[in-house]
Every structure is written in structure tokens, then in C-alpha cells.
């Protein structure tokens, strides 16, 4: 090769296509003795093209021109051939569940009664502990049923300036703290306050300022 | 898993597997009733802190297990459960064990209480003796799981008393225990108004002393902090409108050299906001300046406890609170609310607290407390008539916990510094209250030009330091890149003296311009024959999830570079390490790796799965995640 730059992606891909698995490709490059860059470029191209065992050897120098042979191999792990990984994978343990120390485990279903087995539901869906964490259902991102609008409305029921400056409470519980407030109380989320006094909005912000 | 201590004659062990805290509440109740019944030794442990191979040595165990999702065991039960299912254990393995199982589930979901059912059957098959048949708590019951727990506990104590009477000498107290009777606190506090002759002033000693007398930290055995570090660099790695704030911290020890290794984790004891600590002390009508001594009350007056503590110096109350009682971040347990109800003088408050601790109020308590991340201080401020004696506060306030961070520096390159990559955590609760991570926020506020003290311990992490000759496939999006910065730094230093194997690193973040952590660092090592360079057989690939209309993640990059990944995996001894803070990412990455092996390598799926499992077993495929 006279000009390393012509050793482009397409050429490498074509070489890979026609070469048999396990086959070798030799690239001979002639460059000025001091210049290593073209060889590096060729090596990289081969690596990126999926060739392995890339080796460069200097094969002579003549009139200030260095000749370098770059040898590499097309990997041989296509279907049917045996490579270290293929062997390793074949020898891998069968699909039964195995413990970290290599012990085989009993089948979980064998521990259930006929009744339980009949009612068994699969597949497994990751989730929360049952019961206590009944999460509030939210509208989907592309909501078309109107739930999103309804939620937007509720959100906008924030506090008015009047409610902040002079809080009054018909029920008397608004100033008490979240434990005592109704589900629809506009003051939910705020610290307890005294009715009639301006409400501070800093939300129990306990930052660690040292 | 920590090995359990050798079983004392007559010890009752309560093992729980909880996901959202219900099983812990139930298990704590079992313990309280056993103690009321005069049980000489009761221990409460999470299943993931008990080594299952020690089970045959136990005499009496009560299991309290929750159900997760579609009939799955909680995370803390997984390893334990796997061990129990080993084929070779045999039908006589647990022949000396008496046990009982209580499960928590919800019959409106499928697969009702499966973990408890399977556990009960397996224990029987292993030769254990069932004290009473399993109890199944059902959320659908009008009284929740207590509907089943109440009668089950009664039956348990009665049966146990027949088998082994000395385990519950005061059984009548256990059976007739009513929620309205307030028992005694577990500790005794002695107060001294003036400092004693020898007051501790060394911060390391103070920490060790305070935390060793705290009953809530009883099983932790931390000792003194190994290091008291100074922050010398506090640098923000994220830019722009990024709502992420990730910091690069450099910590130094002013006095001693630091000894650590690649893959280690730094445990930090955070400082609490001093004014919040003051507010707590004021709210509880305590004297911050007085000195205290804490002793465990024990049934047996001659126990070691009382002797040992009398030789220990008293400690300032304020110091004890600041160093051991978490008043501004952790949420209290249900039992805390129960004891509060005994000390509420206002009728409304008392009623509310009793409601919260009743079976009917359990869901509302969960919404109010856990979902809102209520702190002890906040709760006490919302129930101002409650005046809990300090003994109870000491016993029931959640302990101040250490926080662990993967170290992101190599000791070869930074022999006297420890670097950390920390995301400053903040979030909004359902009621839109802003919460901040205690430790990350505190660290972010530390100023390198001022003196600061960061108490630390060094622990081995789960990612082992790889030998230089091992090719590595590393996947670490976001702060998951922290341990891999260590690996790359270390390998780069090693490559000066000896040939090293290449590294293929997949990183992920949202935007190239905002949160591309350590961009220069990675790029430097990906050029000029660096350990991440293509020339060396390595590679560095980044997924910017939000820089284009469709989402691109690390798993997509892995698939894109399938040939290269396959090449690496084919090398002898190659290892795959995955780190990060997402719970979904490791599963997605594993799927991508399998796809690469199947498609590029042409291997059948079953073989690939077996091979990856083998790799896991051999410690060559490790996933380290944090929440």
C-alpha cells in the first residue's frame, strides 16, 4: 500500500467479507522511516473492522523508505467452529437455578399445595409490598381521558396571597399540621401555624448549613 | 452476611424480611411480647444479616415475612431463601429447630402470601418442628394483618410455653398484654449537672463513646472512626440547567497517610444541622449542657452491661443527641407513635396517635409518615402536648446512620487523598415538601478553605480490584462511574511499569453539556495509547440520553458496539462490572450483553445464560448498585 489513508472502512469491510473465518490478511505498507502514523492507522482500521491479533513487523528498509508488514486474523468464532468462548459456553451449567456456590436448588413450585398451584399467576412483575403502599394513580403522559386535566385543576388550587397573609380556617384544623388536616386542605404540606398569623412557606427546610 | 453469635440456651430468635416496614413492625411486636413474657434472651434480626448456615444451631425461631409484587419474597429474604432451597441440605438438617412462620400479604393480589407458605413447607421438609401452623396476615381483612397476628401470637405463646416453659416464665404477661399498658423503657439514663473530672475532648473518642452506649446502635460495633478527613476540594461536576448536582470531593488526612485499595467504599458519619439538634433538645425540654450516662436495663441485674458502663465517662447530652440520634432525616417507626400516644396530654393528639397506631389507621400513618419522610423533629412539633421521657427517646429515635460512597480515586495516583463522586440528593414528597439527603447536602456545604472534620471508615466494596492482566468491560452511568474512575486511574499508573489489559467503558448521562462527569479525564485516557484507547484494544462510549429525540442509554451503546464487546469477552479472564444508582439499569444491561453474545457470537440463548451465571459465580460478573 502506498497511501495508508486509502485503507478505509469499506476496503476493510470487503476484505472481511471475502476472507474465511480464521483466515489471515497481510498488509504491506511503505512509508518514510520516521513516520509511524500510517501503520497505527492501518492497525486501528483492522481492529475496528473486527480483525484480531494485529501484529506489525518491520520487513526492510531501502532508500529511506520503511516497509512494514501488518498481519491480522479474521476471528474464527462463527457458527459451528470452536473458540474458547464457545467451549466455555457449551460447558456452562444447564438452566436449572444454581446457587452462588454451585449447588442445585429445589423447585419452588414443589412447596405449594394443589390449591395454591391452581391459583398461581405468572409472570413476575416487580412491585411494592402489598397493601400499605397503595400508590395514587396518576395520569399518563399522553392522557386522553381527561384525568390529566382534572389533576391540573387540583394542582392549581394553591394558596392565594390572602390565605398566606391571614389564614383562617372554618374547620379549625388547618393550622395544626398535616396529621390533622383534611385531604383537601389548601395548607397541606406546610408546617403548623397559628391562625391569623402570616404563614411561613419554608416547609421545614432543614438544610445542613454548617 | 454476618455470622450470628452462638445460640444461648433459651434464646428466641425473630427473623424478619420486610419491604416497606410492616414486617419489621410485626416482628418488633413479637419481640416486645416475648420480653414482657420474661424471655431471657430475644434477638431481632433482618434475614439478610443472618447467615442461614447457622440455622441448625438455633433452638427457637419465629419468621415474619412479607410478600412483594407477584408473590415474591422481599429483597432481604432472597439470599437466605436461596440457601434454604439447596437440594443437598437433607431432611434432618433442622431437626433441632422449633419454628413458627407469620406471613404478611394481600389476598386481592394473586399468589397470596407465597413466601410464607413456601418457607413454612421448606422448613418442615428440612426436619424442623412446627410450634404452631403458619399465620397469614391479610391486608384485605378489616383489621389488616393484625386481625391474624393477634390470635396467632396468643397461640404461639401458649404452645411455646408447653414445649419449653422456661422460655416464657411470665407467660400471663405476654398473653394479656394490652396496648394500653406502658411498659418500661429499656435503658436507664443518669444525669450529671457538671462535667466530670475526665471529660473526653478528642472527637474520635467522643464519637466512639457516644455510639457505643446508644441502644439503637447496639449491634453495629463500629469502634472509633478510622479517619478524620478534611475536605480540600469541593467541585461541581454538573453545569447548566441540570437539576442534578454532582460533586467531586477530595478528602485528605492532615496527620496520617491513608491506606486504601481500589474498589473500597468510604463510610461517612454525617453531621446534623446544629440548630435542628438545638430545636429538638428544646422541644423535648432537655438540658443540652448536662452530662449523661446510659445503661441498659436488664432482667438479670448481674449482667455485664451495668458493670461495663460504670467505667465509662459521661457524655454531654447535646453531643450524644447530635452523634447518635437522627432527628432530621430518618422517619420514626410505628412503635414511636404508639409510645407518643401514652404521653400525649391533649385529647385530639392522643386520639390521632391512637388512630395512627391502630390497624385501621395503618395506611394513613404510612401516608403521613413514611411517604412524606417525616422526621422525628417534625412529628414532635405536630404533637406539641407529647412529652416523652428521654429514656424512651433514646430507645426509639432512629439511630444516625453512616452513609457509604464508592471511592473514585486510585491510591497509586493519590496516595494521601480519597476522592468521592457524590450526587447531592433532593426530592419532593407527595405533599410537595422538599427533602434533602442529609449526608450529601452536608458534604456539599463544606468549604475547603475552612477547617472541617469528616469522620470516616473504609470498607471493602463488592467490586474487587482487578489484576492488571484482566480485560475489563465496565458499565457505569451517572455516579456509577465513580469506582471505574478508580480502576482507570490505577490501570493507567500500572501500565507505565508493565503491560496491562485493555478496558472497555460504557458511560451514560443526560446531556453532553450538563452532566458529562469527568469528561476530560475519560477522553484523556481514550487517546494516545491510554487504557481506554481503541489502539490498546479498549474503548470509551457514552450514551447521552436526552441529547436527541429518542432515548439512548448504556445498553443501547453496548448493542451498538456488539462486536467489540464480544471481542473483549472472548479474551481469557475478562470481567464485567456494572455500577450505578438505578434499579432497572443492571437488568437492561444484562439483557443487552446476552443479546450481543447471541447475535454476534451466534450462541444459543440457553448456553449464554448459563455462561453468564457461571461468570457471576466466579466473581467475574459483578453488579454494584446503590439507591
HADDOCK unambig.tbl for C-alpha pairs under 7 A between the chains (distance, minus, plus):
assign (segid A and resid 44 and name CA) (segid B and resid 535 and name CA) 5.89 0.50 0.50
assign (segid A and resid 50 and name CA) (segid B and resid 563 and name CA) 6.79 0.50 0.50
assign (segid A and resid 77 and name CA) (segid B and resid 601 and name CA) 6.94 0.50 0.50
assign (segid A and resid 78 and name CA) (segid B and resid 601 and name CA) 6.78 0.50 0.50
assign (segid A and resid 78 and name CA) (segid B and resid 602 and name CA) 6.95 0.50 0.50
assign (segid A and resid 79 and name CA) (segid B and resid 602 and name CA) 5.95 0.50 0.50
assign (segid A and resid 84 and name CA) (segid B and resid 570 and name CA) 6.99 0.50 0.50
assign (segid A and resid 85 and name CA) (segid B and resid 570 and name CA) 5.43 0.50 0.50
assign (segid A and resid 89 and name CA) (segid B and resid 607 and name CA) 5.47 0.50 0.50
assign (segid A and resid 89 and name CA) (segid B and resid 608 and name CA) 6.18 0.50 0.50
assign (segid A and resid 89 and name CA) (segid B and resid 611 and name CA) 5.13 0.50 0.50
assign (segid A and resid 90 and name CA) (segid B and resid 607 and name CA) 6.12 0.50 0.50
assign (segid A and resid 92 and name CA) (segid B and resid 607 and name CA) 6.57 0.50 0.50
assign (segid A and resid 92 and name CA) (segid B and resid 610 and name CA) 5.25 0.50 0.50
assign (segid A and resid 92 and name CA) (segid B and resid 611 and name CA) 5.09 0.50 0.50
assign (segid A and resid 92 and name CA) (segid B and resid 614 and name CA) 6.66 0.50 0.50
assign (segid A and resid 93 and name CA) (segid B and resid 610 and name CA) 5.50 0.50 0.50
assign (segid A and resid 94 and name CA) (segid B and resid 610 and name CA) 6.22 0.50 0.50
assign (segid A and resid 95 and name CA) (segid B and resid 606 and name CA) 6.74 0.50 0.50
assign (segid A and resid 95 and name CA) (segid B and resid 610 and name CA) 6.15 0.50 0.50
assign (segid A and resid 99 and name CA) (segid B and resid 82 and name CA) 6.66 0.50 0.50
assign (segid A and resid 100 and name CA) (segid B and resid 617 and name CA) 5.25 0.50 0.50
assign (segid A and resid 101 and name CA) (segid B and resid 617 and name CA) 6.91 0.50 0.50
assign (segid A and resid 103 and name CA) (segid B and resid 86 and name CA) 6.17 0.50 0.50
assign (segid A and resid 104 and name CA) (segid B and resid 86 and name CA) 5.90 0.50 0.50
assign (segid A and resid 104 and name CA) (segid B and resid 87 and name CA) 5.94 0.50 0.50
assign (segid A and resid 105 and name CA) (segid B and resid 85 and name CA) 5.12 0.50 0.50
assign (segid A and resid 105 and name CA) (segid B and resid 86 and name CA) 4.41 0.50 0.50
assign (segid A and resid 105 and name CA) (segid B and resid 87 and name CA) 5.24 0.50 0.50
assign (segid A and resid 106 and name CA) (segid B and resid 85 and name CA) 5.43 0.50 0.50
assign (segid A and resid 106 and name CA) (segid B and resid 86 and name CA) 6.23 0.50 0.50
assign (segid A and resid 106 and name CA) (segid B and resid 87 and name CA) 5.55 0.50 0.50
assign (segid A and resid 111 and name CA) (segid B and resid 118 and name CA) 5.34 0.50 0.50
assign (segid A and resid 111 and name CA) (segid B and resid 121 and name CA) 5.92 0.50 0.50
assign (segid A and resid 111 and name CA) (segid B and resid 122 and name CA) 6.63 0.50 0.50
assign (segid A and resid 112 and name CA) (segid B and resid 118 and name CA) 6.35 0.50 0.50
assign (segid A and resid 119 and name CA) (segid B and resid 111 and name CA) 6.88 0.50 0.50
assign (segid A and resid 120 and name CA) (segid B and resid 110 and name CA) 6.83 0.50 0.50
assign (segid A and resid 120 and name CA) (segid B and resid 111 and name CA) 5.59 0.50 0.50
assign (segid A and resid 121 and name CA) (segid B and resid 110 and name CA) 6.00 0.50 0.50
assign (segid A and resid 121 and name CA) (segid B and resid 111 and name CA) 6.32 0.50 0.50
assign (segid A and resid 124 and name CA) (segid B and resid 70 and name CA) 5.47 0.50 0.50
assign (segid A and resid 125 and name CA) (segid B and resid 69 and name CA) 6.18 0.50 0.50
assign (segid A and resid 125 and name CA) (segid B and resid 70 and name CA) 6.02 0.50 0.50
assign (segid A and resid 126 and name CA) (segid B and resid 69 and name CA) 5.45 0.50 0.50
assign (segid A and resid 127 and name CA) (segid B and resid 68 and name CA) 6.52 0.50 0.50
assign (segid A and resid 127 and name CA) (segid B and resid 69 and name CA) 4.41 0.50 0.50
assign (segid A and resid 128 and name CA) (segid B and resid 68 and name CA) 5.87 0.50 0.50
assign (segid A and resid 128 and name CA) (segid B and resid 69 and name CA) 5.65 0.50 0.50
assign (segid A and resid 129 and name CA) (segid B and resid 19 and name CA) 5.90 0.50 0.50
assign (segid A and resid 129 and name CA) (segid B and resid 20 and name CA) 6.16 0.50 0.50
assign (segid A and resid 129 and name CA) (segid B and resid 67 and name CA) 6.17 0.50 0.50
assign (segid A and resid 129 and name CA) (segid B and resid 68 and name CA) 4.60 0.50 0.50
assign (segid A and resid 129 and name CA) (segid B and resid 69 and name CA) 6.30 0.50 0.50
assign (segid A and resid 130 and name CA) (segid B and resid 67 and name CA) 6.78 0.50 0.50
assign (segid A and resid 130 and name CA) (segid B and resid 68 and name CA) 6.32 0.50 0.50
assign (segid A and resid 130 and name CA) (segid B and resid 69 and name CA) 6.88 0.50 0.50
assign (segid A and resid 130 and name CA) (segid B and resid 105 and name CA) 6.23 0.50 0.50
assign (segid A and resid 130 and name CA) (segid B and resid 106 and name CA) 5.96 0.50 0.50
assign (segid A and resid 131 and name CA) (segid B and resid 106 and name CA) 6.33 0.50 0.50
assign (segid A and resid 131 and name CA) (segid B and resid 139 and name CA) 5.73 0.50 0.50
assign (segid A and resid 132 and name CA) (segid B and resid 363 and name CA) 5.32 0.50 0.50
assign (segid A and resid 132 and name CA) (segid B and resid 366 and name CA) 6.82 0.50 0.50
assign (segid A and resid 176 and name CA) (segid B and resid 382 and name CA) 6.88 0.50 0.50
assign (segid A and resid 177 and name CA) (segid B and resid 382 and name CA) 5.54 0.50 0.50
assign (segid A and resid 179 and name CA) (segid B and resid 368 and name CA) 6.65 0.50 0.50
assign (segid A and resid 188 and name CA) (segid B and resid 431 and name CA) 6.69 0.50 0.50
assign (segid A and resid 189 and name CA) (segid B and resid 431 and name CA) 5.05 0.50 0.50
assign (segid A and resid 189 and name CA) (segid B and resid 432 and name CA) 6.52 0.50 0.50
assign (segid A and resid 189 and name CA) (segid B and resid 433 and name CA) 5.95 0.50 0.50
assign (segid A and resid 192 and name CA) (segid B and resid 382 and name CA) 6.65 0.50 0.50
assign (segid A and resid 203 and name CA) (segid B and resid 433 and name CA) 6.28 0.50 0.50
assign (segid A and resid 207 and name CA) (segid B and resid 273 and name CA) 6.83 0.50 0.50
assign (segid A and resid 208 and name CA) (segid B and resid 272 and name CA) 6.44 0.50 0.50
assign (segid A and resid 208 and name CA) (segid B and resid 273 and name CA) 4.64 0.50 0.50
assign (segid A and resid 208 and name CA) (segid B and resid 441 and name CA) 6.42 0.50 0.50
assign (segid A and resid 208 and name CA) (segid B and resid 442 and name CA) 5.17 0.50 0.50
assign (segid A and resid 209 and name CA) (segid B and resid 273 and name CA) 6.33 0.50 0.50
assign (segid A and resid 209 and name CA) (segid B and resid 442 and name CA) 6.97 0.50 0.50
assign (segid A and resid 209 and name CA) (segid B and resid 445 and name CA) 6.48 0.50 0.50
assign (segid A and resid 210 and name CA) (segid B and resid 273 and name CA) 6.80 0.50 0.50
